[in-house]
Amino acid sequence: MPTLLHIDSSPMGGNSISRQLTREFVRRWRSVNPEGTVLSRDLNAFAIPVVEAAWVNANYTPEQSRTADQKDLLWLSGQFARELLKADEYVVGLPVHNGGPPASFKLWVDHTVTPFGPRLDGKRATCIITAGRLCGPGSGNAARNYVVPWLRTLFGGLGLTNMHFIFADGTVDTNPARSIERPSWRRISRKFRSFSRTLCACDGTRDPGPHSHPNDAQNVMRQAE
Ligand SMILES: Cc1cc2nc3c(=O)[nH]c(=O)nc-3n(C[C@H](O)[C@H](O)[C@H](O)COP(=O)(O)O)c2cc1C
């Protein structure tokens, strides 16, 4: 039975757009994989510790020589790696924060993507990227989108090459003629409805091809190479 790992990193709780989209993805995934298992990892559920020298030294200490304290220090990193290994595919909600991923996601990466990190060959990942400005493929800011190449390089190093990127960008209206920044809810909810319809199109009984798998909403939201 397939296992999906659902990762969220937005600090915005119930108001988060990326969380709404990953939730919808999971709902559709469950409907086409009724026997499947969904694991959840909310990167804002607690403060992930910053990586410090003791953690690095513990990592480079051979497993059989580690002290009890070193084992404790590495437990969380091991848990993140175990979740990645257990799942067959991942859906990740990733808002852009200052041109990169949110701090919680960066910390999760620091704990997980190490020279001793898990091998993820054959797995599949869908990253749903939200951003205040338009920054996806085809937009004026596409060249300033550092998140996609960063993710590809990091996870490619662990063997994860089957990566799909869905953009729900331009979520914030920054036009100075208007009084305050506000999410372009109408535009996002239009995308969201189409996203749901695309996910609906998959019956899960066969390889549905590029336009009907729940993970492939590229007709709806622009998708990176
Ligand atoms: C700390 C912070 C930094 C941000 N930096 C950027 C940025 O560099 N570029 C951008 O397009 N949007 C930026 N935004 C806007 C968010 O990416 C945008 O509101 C997104 O829709 C948030 O997704 P969420 O609702 O899932 O949290 C930033 C938001 C926050 C809170």
The ligand as a Tripos MOL2 file, in Angstrom:
@<TRIPOS>MOLECULE
LIG
   31    33     1     0     0
SMALL
NO_CHARGES

@<TRIPOS>ATOM
      1 C1          8.5860   36.4030    6.3520 C.3       1 LIG1
      2 C2          7.9450   36.4490    4.9730 C.ar      1 LIG1
      3 C3          8.7620   36.6600    3.8890 C.ar      1 LIG1
      4 C4          8.1900   36.6710    2.6060 C.ar      1 LIG1
      5 N1          9.0250   36.8350    1.5240 N.ar      1 LIG1
      6 C5          8.5030   36.7720    0.2740 C.ar      1 LIG1
      7 C6          9.3570   36.8510   -0.8730 C.ar      1 LIG1
      8 O1         10.5680   36.9590   -0.7780 O.2       1 LIG1
      9 N2          8.7900   36.7920   -2.0970 N.ar      1 LIG1
     10 C7          7.4420   36.6600   -2.2640 C.ar      1 LIG1
     11 O2          6.9920   36.5810   -3.4050 O.2       1 LIG1
     12 N3          6.5960   36.5620   -1.1980 N.ar      1 LIG1
     13 C8          7.0970   36.6090    0.0590 C.ar      1 LIG1
     14 N4          6.2630   36.4930    1.1430 N.ar      1 LIG1
     15 C9          4.8050   36.2970    0.9200 C.3       1 LIG1
     16 C10         4.4030   34.8410    1.0010 C.3       1 LIG1
     17 O3          5.2220   34.0220    0.1840 O.3       1 LIG1
     18 C11         2.9610   34.7020    0.5130 C.3       1 LIG1
     19 O4          2.1130   35.4740    1.3370 O.3       1 LIG1
     20 C12         2.4940   33.2630    0.4680 C.3       1 LIG1
     21 O5          1.2290   33.2000   -0.1320 O.3       1 LIG1
     22 C13         2.4090   32.6670    1.8430 C.3       1 LIG1
     23 O6          1.9460   31.3180    1.7580 O.3       1 LIG1
     24 P1          1.1480   30.7240    2.9900 P.3       1 LIG1
     25 O7         -0.1910   31.4300    3.0130 O.co2     1 LIG1
     26 O8          1.0100   29.2810    2.7360 O.co2     1 LIG1
     27 O9          1.9570   31.0220    4.2260 O.co2     1 LIG1
     28 C14         6.7970   36.4870    2.4300 C.ar      1 LIG1
     29 C15         5.9850   36.2920    3.5520 C.ar      1 LIG1
     30 C16         6.5510   36.2650    4.8170 C.ar      1 LIG1
     31 C17         5.6690   36.0490    6.0310 C.3       1 LIG1
@<TRIPOS>BOND
     1     1     2 1
     2     2     3 ar
     3     2    30 ar
     4     3     4 ar
     5     4     5 ar
     6     4    28 ar
     7     5     6 ar
     8     6     7 ar
     9     6    13 1
    10     7     8 2
    11     7     9 ar
    12     9    10 ar
    13    10    11 2
    14    10    12 ar
    15    12    13 ar
    16    13    14 ar
    17    14    15 1
    18    14    28 ar
    19    15    16 1
    20    16    17 1
    21    16    18 1
    22    18    19 1
    23    18    20 1
    24    20    21 1
    25    20    22 1
    26    22    23 1
    27    23    24 1
    28    24    25 2
    29    24    26 1
    30    24    27 1
    31    28    29 ar
    32    29    30 ar
    33    30    31 1
@<TRIPOS>SUBSTRUCTURE
     1 LIG1         1 GROUP 0 **** ****
